[in-house]
């Protein structure tokens, strides 16, 4: 992982993101661990892991641990279909029934005109997950190919094709069967040969596997071999507990919808490959086709859209594409910005994890540093995370100012306080809510116990906040 040719603000932003993710993990006691990766111009420049891969016995989470990518698999499947289009082996306007005879002879004649394109865009009117969805919680096995065919054979369409966007895991199961029919290969082998191998993705499987022996694996990190899957955890139950949900679930015929097993780094590299020509697996025409917004999500207040195997979102005027996924007590979301050539992937091993909020936070933090950071500040010695029993503040030094961010918030620089350097260790508060301490001063100082004169506490408008080590010492003295 290198950091050459990065925008000027990136180093400071990534340093802040590391501290912010670490604190966000501490703030969510129901989410053991978080993996996060960021790429710029298809190069991974941030790859971190926080917390635990499992609770019993405790195991530290590393960047090599494997997660269930769940519905992020759909973006991979969409790319595979477009690879076949680029090779002239299929057309998006082809009928699904051209490749799957049980669709072509269906008693509901609407099935006969369903196209590959409609299924890719969730516009075919298909059922979402069949008539018994308890396989998601491990109460049933996921359907195999024969069971998927049997379901379709006995079931009419849920709604008319092209009448509205209607998300369908079972629809992407059909696309997996189409890929296998055309390639004469298993879905897992196809994505390994056509996605993982060209992009040199070292942890990548179309479904759960006890071993990934076909993959070139990195050296084993301490306590966590690269073939170690995380354990996921359920929502909080009525008793306040969480159920452990192991990763060893086989998705069978729904692998193309939900089976992918990988990590944040490799998801970042895959989605980043959709941005440009450096490592793209698709032609320019297919890349444009995949990224183009096709549908508005109905009955949704967030303004979401859908492209081809990709969710479309707007964050503070920035268009982002990617996908989310939820399965086996694990959640994840990857978003990329074509305009900025940036990609962010976040995975967590609990259904309580707010990955969408963390995604908003990452783009918010990157925006702040891009818009504010110019030259390196001479006030770096004051930068850091300070605590009292009520709050925490992370001071960021930029120019002649300190910005007092709230690292407990998902958008830590929203309504950010500003302090202007006056002299010595003295600052004046020049931006703060009317309920705060506008116009008053803050004085930074070493703690009384410090022997190297390192700044470790601040008297902020009359109350004292201490940096982490100093605060722990204070708590020990106060509470024994």
Secondary structure, DSSP 8 states (H G I E B T S, - for coil): ---TT--TTHHHHHHHHHHHHHHHHHH-TT--EEEEEEEETTEEEEEEEEEEEEETTEEE--TT-BEE-GGGHHHHHHHHHHHHHHTTS--TTSBGGGT-HHHHT-SSGGGGG-BHHHHHTT-S---SS-S--GGGGTSS----HHHHHHHHHH---SS-TTSS----HHHHHHHHHHHHHHHTS-HHHHHIIIIIHHHT-SS-BSS--S--TTS-----BTTB-TT-B--EE----TTS---EE-S----GGGHHHHT-EE-HHHHHHHHHTTTSSSS-SS-HHHHHHHHS--EE-TT-TT--EE-SS-EEEEETTEEEEEEEEEETTEEEEEEEETTTTEEEEEEESSTT--HHHHHHHHHHHHHHHHHH--S--TTGGG-EEEE-SS-EEEEEEETTEEEEE-TTSSSTTTT-EEEEEEETTEEEEEE--TTTTTT-EEEEEE-TT-SS--EEEEEETTEEEEEHHHHHHHHHHHH-
